[in-house]
């Protein structure tokens, strides 16, 4: 049986894509830019920071407390 391996960047990319399928983000909050020549998946965060999935530590949903609404 062979062992499957995935890079940390690919794992983070798949985590982000799963969250993006479940939650609508405005393009000025989070936008997928695609795969670039370096083979990395790139995202635009807060309409100003272009980062590769490899540069991110991960992503998780945060639900604000009622008093913060």
N, CA, C and O atoms as a GROMACS GRO file, in nm:
protein
  276
    1UNK      N    1   0.085  -0.118   0.000
    1UNK     CA    2   0.000   0.000   0.000
    1UNK      C    3   0.090   0.124   0.000
    1UNK      O    4   0.179   0.135   0.084
    2UNK      N    5   0.067   0.217  -0.093
    2UNK     CA    6   0.150   0.337  -0.099
    2UNK      C    7   0.090   0.446  -0.011
    2UNK      O    8  -0.031   0.454   0.009
    3UNK      N    9   0.178   0.530   0.039
    3UNK     CA   10   0.136   0.640   0.126
    3UNK      C   11   0.114   0.765   0.041
    3UNK      O   12   0.201   0.802  -0.038
    4UNK      N   13   0.001   0.829   0.057
    4UNK     CA   14  -0.028   0.952  -0.015
    4UNK      C   15   0.027   1.070   0.064
    4UNK      O   16   0.020   1.072   0.187
    5UNK      N   17   0.080   1.166  -0.007
    5UNK     CA   18   0.138   1.282   0.059
    5UNK      C   19   0.083   1.408  -0.005
    5UNK      O   20   0.069   1.416  -0.127
    6UNK      N   21   0.053   1.506   0.078
    6UNK     CA   22   0.006   1.635   0.030
    6UNK      C   23   0.086   1.743   0.101
    6UNK      O   24   0.117   1.730   0.219
    7UNK      N   25   0.120   1.848   0.029
    7UNK     CA   26   0.198   1.956   0.091
    7UNK      C   27   0.109   2.034   0.186
    7UNK      O   28  -0.013   2.031   0.177
    8UNK      N   29   0.172   2.105   0.278
    8UNK     CA   30   0.098   2.188   0.373
    8UNK      C   31   0.019   2.295   0.298
    8UNK      O   32  -0.095   2.325   0.335
    9UNK      N   33   0.079   2.352   0.193
    9UNK     CA   34   0.010   2.453   0.113
    9UNK      C   35  -0.116   2.398   0.047
    9UNK      O   36  -0.218   2.466   0.044
   10UNK      N   37  -0.108   2.276  -0.006
   10UNK     CA   38  -0.226   2.212  -0.067
   10UNK      C   39  -0.332   2.187   0.039
   10UNK      O   40  -0.451   2.208   0.014
   11UNK      N   41  -0.291   2.142   0.156
   11UNK     CA   42  -0.385   2.115   0.264
   11UNK      C   43  -0.458   2.244   0.304
   11UNK      O   44  -0.580   2.244   0.318
   12UNK      N   45  -0.383   2.352   0.324
   12UNK     CA   46  -0.444   2.480   0.361
   12UNK      C   47  -0.537   2.527   0.250
   12UNK      O   48  -0.646   2.577   0.277
   13UNK      N   49  -0.496   2.512   0.124
   13UNK     CA   50  -0.580   2.551   0.011
   13UNK      C   51  -0.713   2.475   0.016
   13UNK      O   52  -0.819   2.536  -0.001
   14UNK      N   53  -0.710   2.345   0.039
   14UNK     CA   54  -0.833   2.266   0.045
   14UNK      C   55  -0.920   2.306   0.164
   14UNK      O   56  -1.042   2.306   0.154
   15UNK      N   57  -0.857   2.341   0.276
   15UNK     CA   58  -0.933   2.388   0.393
   15UNK      C   59  -1.004   2.519   0.360
   15UNK      O   60  -1.122   2.536   0.392
   16UNK      N   61  -0.933   2.611   0.296
   16UNK     CA   62  -0.991   2.740   0.260
   16UNK      C   63  -1.105   2.721   0.160
   16UNK      O   64  -1.211   2.782   0.173
   17UNK      N   65  -1.083   2.636   0.061
   17UNK     CA   66  -1.188   2.611  -0.039
   17UNK      C   67  -1.313   2.553   0.025
   17UNK      O   68  -1.424   2.590  -0.013
   18UNK      N   69  -1.298   2.464   0.121
   18UNK     CA   70  -1.413   2.406   0.191
   18UNK      C   71  -1.490   2.515   0.266
   18UNK      O   72  -1.613   2.519   0.262
   19UNK      N   73  -1.418   2.602   0.334
   19UNK     CA   74  -1.483   2.712   0.408
   19UNK      C   75  -1.552   2.806   0.310
   19UNK      O   76  -1.662   2.853   0.337
   20UNK      N   77  -1.486   2.835   0.196
   20UNK     CA   78  -1.545   2.926   0.098
   20UNK      C   79  -1.671   2.866   0.034
   20UNK      O   80  -1.760   2.941  -0.006
   21UNK      N   81  -1.680   2.734   0.024
   21UNK     CA   82  -1.802   2.671  -0.029
   21UNK      C   83  -1.917   2.684   0.070
   21UNK      O   84  -2.033   2.695   0.030
   22UNK      N   85  -1.887   2.684   0.199
   22UNK     CA   86  -1.990   2.689   0.302
   22UNK      C   87  -2.028   2.831   0.343
   22UNK      O   88  -2.138   2.854   0.394
   23UNK      N   89  -1.939   2.926   0.320
   23UNK     CA   90  -1.959   3.063   0.367
   23UNK      C   91  -1.932   3.159   0.252
   23UNK      O   92  -1.830   3.149   0.184
   24UNK      N   93  -2.023   3.253   0.230
   24UNK     CA   94  -2.002   3.353   0.126
   24UNK      C   95  -1.910   3.464   0.177
   24UNK      O   96  -1.934   3.522   0.283
   25UNK      N   97  -1.805   3.490   0.103
   25UNK     CA   98  -1.714   3.600   0.134
   25UNK      C   99  -1.722   3.702   0.021
   25UNK      O  100  -1.716   3.665  -0.096
   26UNK      N  101  -1.734   3.827   0.055
   26UNK     CA  102  -1.725   3.932  -0.047
   26UNK      C  103  -1.583   3.930  -0.102
   26UNK      O  104  -1.489   3.895  -0.031
   27UNK      N  105  -1.566   3.968  -0.229
   27UNK     CA  106  -1.434   3.967  -0.291
   27UNK      C  107  -1.335   4.059  -0.222
   27UNK      O  108  -1.214   4.037  -0.230
   28UNK      N  109  -1.384   4.164  -0.153
   28UNK     CA  110  -1.291   4.252  -0.083
   28UNK      C  111  -1.250   4.197   0.053
   28UNK      O  112  -1.171   4.259   0.124
   29UNK      N  113  -1.303   4.079   0.090
   29UNK     CA  114  -1.264   4.012   0.214
   29UNK      C  115  -1.168   3.898   0.182
   29UNK      O  116  -1.059   3.889   0.239
   30UNK      N  117  -1.211   3.809   0.092
   30UNK     CA  118  -1.129   3.694   0.054
   30UNK      C  119  -1.163   3.652  -0.088
   30UNK      O  120  -1.279   3.631  -0.123
   31UNK      N  121  -1.059   3.641  -0.170
   31UNK     CA  122  -1.080   3.601  -0.309
   31UNK      C  123  -0.968   3.508  -0.353
   31UNK      O  124  -0.850   3.534  -0.328
   32UNK      N  125  -1.006   3.398  -0.418
   32UNK     CA  126  -0.908   3.304  -0.473
   32UNK      C  127  -0.857   3.360  -0.604
   32UNK      O  128  -0.936   3.396  -0.692
   33UNK      N  129  -0.725   3.369  -0.618
   33UNK     CA  130  -0.664   3.425  -0.738
   33UNK      C  131  -0.618   3.318  -0.837
   33UNK      O  132  -0.591   3.347  -0.953
   34UNK      N  133  -0.610   3.194  -0.790
   34UNK     CA  134  -0.571   3.085  -0.879
   34UNK      C  135  -0.429   3.037  -0.853
   34UNK      O  136  -0.362   3.080  -0.759
   35UNK      N  137  -0.385   2.947  -0.940
   35UNK     CA  138  -0.250   2.891  -0.932
   35UNK      C  139  -0.159   2.976  -1.020
   35UNK      O  140  -0.192   3.005  -1.135
   36UNK      N  141  -0.048   3.015  -0.966
   36UNK     CA  142   0.048   3.098  -1.041
   36UNK      C  143   0.163   3.011  -1.092
   36UNK      O  144   0.167   2.891  -1.068
   37UNK      N  145   0.256   3.075  -1.162
   37UNK     CA  146   0.370   3.004  -1.221
   37UNK      C  147   0.452   2.925  -1.120
   37UNK      O  148   0.518   2.828  -1.156
   38UNK      N  149   0.448   2.967  -0.994
   38UNK     CA  150   0.524   2.897  -0.890
   38UNK      C  151   0.453   2.769  -0.844
   38UNK      O  152   0.505   2.696  -0.760
   39UNK      N  153   0.332   2.742  -0.899
   39UNK     CA  154   0.257   2.623  -0.864
   39UNK      C  155   0.176   2.636  -0.736
   39UNK      O  156   0.112   2.540  -0.693
   40UNK      N  157   0.179   2.754  -0.676
   40UNK     CA  158   0.108   2.778  -0.549
   40UNK      C  159  -0.030   2.837  -0.576
   40UNK      O  160  -0.052   2.905  -0.676
   41UNK      N  161  -0.123   2.809  -0.484
   41UNK     CA  162  -0.257   2.868  -0.487
   41UNK      C  163  -0.248   3.003  -0.416
   41UNK      O  164  -0.197   3.011  -0.304
   42UNK      N  165  -0.297   3.109  -0.480
   42UNK     CA  166  -0.287   3.244  -0.426
   42UNK      C  167  -0.424   3.301  -0.393
   42UNK      O  168  -0.522   3.273  -0.460
   43UNK      N  169  -0.427   3.381  -0.286
   43UNK     CA  170  -0.549   3.444  -0.238
   43UNK      C  171  -0.525   3.593  -0.216
   43UNK      O  172  -0.413   3.636  -0.187
   44UNK      N  173  -0.632   3.671  -0.231
   44UNK     CA  174  -0.630   3.813  -0.198
   44UNK      C  175  -0.711   3.830  -0.070
   44UNK      O  176  -0.829   3.795  -0.066
   45UNK      N  177  -0.647   3.882   0.033
   45UNK     CA  178  -0.711   3.899   0.164
   45UNK      C  179  -0.726   4.047   0.192
   45UNK      O  180  -0.632   4.126   0.176
   46UNK      N  181  -0.846   4.085   0.234
   46UNK     CA  182  -0.879   4.224   0.270
   46UNK      C  183  -0.850   4.319   0.155
   46UNK      O  184  -0.818   4.436   0.176
   47UNK      N  185  -0.861   4.268   0.033
   47UNK     CA  186  -0.844   4.348  -0.089
   47UNK      C  187  -0.708   4.415  -0.099
   47UNK      O  188  -0.692   4.512  -0.174
   48UNK      N  189  -0.607   4.365  -0.024
   48UNK     CA  190  -0.475   4.426  -0.034
   48UNK      C  191  -0.357   4.331  -0.016
   48UNK      O  192  -0.246   4.365  -0.057
   49UNK      N  193  -0.377   4.216   0.044
   49UNK     CA  194  -0.266   4.125   0.071
   49UNK      C  195  -0.275   4.001  -0.018
   49UNK      O  196  -0.366   3.920  -0.003
   50UNK      N  197  -0.181   3.987  -0.110
   50UNK     CA  198  -0.175   3.867  -0.192
   50UNK      C  199  -0.081   3.768  -0.124
   50UNK      O  200   0.037   3.795  -0.105
   51UNK      N  201  -0.136   3.652  -0.088
   51UNK     CA  202  -0.058   3.551  -0.018
   51UNK      C  203  -0.083   3.414  -0.080
   51UNK      O  204  -0.192   3.387  -0.130
   52UNK      N  205   0.018   3.330  -0.075
   52UNK     CA  206  -0.001   3.193  -0.122
   52UNK      C  207  -0.055   3.110  -0.006
   52UNK      O  208  -0.036   3.145   0.110
   53UNK      N  209  -0.121   3.001  -0.039
   53UNK     CA  210  -0.173   2.913   0.066
   53UNK      C  211  -0.057   2.861   0.151
   53UNK      O  212  -0.075   2.835   0.270
   54UNK      N  213   0.060   2.846   0.091
   54UNK     CA  214   0.178   2.800   0.164
   54UNK      C  215   0.218   2.897   0.275
   54UNK      O  216   0.272   2.856   0.377
   55UNK      N  217   0.191   3.025   0.255
   55UNK     CA  218   0.226   3.127   0.354
   55UNK      C  219   0.128   3.134   0.471
   55UNK      O  220   0.160   3.190   0.576
   56UNK      N  221   0.010   3.078   0.453
   56UNK     CA  222  -0.091   3.082   0.558
   56UNK      C  223  -0.073   2.966   0.653
   56UNK      O  224  -0.034   2.856   0.613
   57UNK      N  225  -0.102   2.989   0.778
   57UNK     CA  226  -0.094   2.883   0.878
   57UNK      C  227  -0.220   2.800   0.880
   57UNK      O  228  -0.221   2.689   0.933
   58UNK      N  229  -0.325   2.851   0.823
   58UNK     CA  230  -0.452   2.781   0.820
   58UNK      C  231  -0.564   2.882   0.826
   58UNK      O  232  -0.541   3.003   0.828
   59UNK      N  233  -0.684   2.831   0.829
   59UNK     CA  234  -0.801   2.920   0.833
   59UNK      C  235  -0.910   2.846   0.906
   59UNK      O  236  -0.932   2.727   0.884
   60UNK      N  237  -0.978   2.916   0.992
   60UNK     CA  238  -1.091   2.858   1.061
   60UNK      C  239  -1.200   2.961   1.073
   60UNK      O  240  -1.173   3.082   1.076
   61UNK      N  241  -1.322   2.914   1.079
   61UNK     CA  242  -1.435   3.004   1.094
   61UNK      C  243  -1.443   3.053   1.238
   61UNK      O  244  -1.422   2.976   1.332
   62UNK      N  245  -1.472   3.180   1.253
   62UNK     CA  246  -1.492   3.238   1.385
   62UNK      C  247  -1.631   3.298   1.386
   62UNK      O  248  -1.666   3.378   1.299
   63UNK      N  249  -1.709   3.260   1.485
   63UNK     CA  250  -1.844   3.313   1.498
   63UNK      C  251  -1.843   3.419   1.608
   63UNK      O  252  -1.809   3.388   1.722
   64UNK      N  253  -1.880   3.543   1.574
   64UNK     CA  254  -1.878   3.648   1.675
   64UNK      C  255  -1.979   3.620   1.786
   64UNK      O  256  -2.084   3.561   1.762
   65UNK      N  257  -1.944   3.662   1.905
   65UNK     CA  258  -2.036   3.650   2.019
   65UNK      C  259  -2.150   3.749   2.000
   65UNK      O  260  -2.135   3.851   1.932
   66UNK      N  261  -2.262   3.718   2.057
   66UNK     CA  262  -2.380   3.804   2.040
   66UNK      C  263  -2.352   3.949   2.079
   66UNK      O  264  -2.402   4.041   2.014
   67UNK      N  265  -2.271   3.971   2.184
   67UNK     CA  266  -2.244   4.109   2.226
   67UNK      C  267  -2.156   4.185   2.128
   67UNK      O  268  -2.147   4.308   2.136
   68UNK      N  269  -2.091   4.116   2.036
   68UNK     CA  270  -2.005   4.183   1.938
   68UNK      C  271  -2.084   4.222   1.814
   68UNK      O  272  -2.032   4.295   1.729
   69UNK      N  273  -2.206   4.176   1.802
   69UNK     CA  274  -2.287   4.206   1.683
   69UNK      C  275  -2.343   4.344   1.685
   69UNK      O  276  -2.413   4.384   1.592
   0.00000   0.00000   0.00000
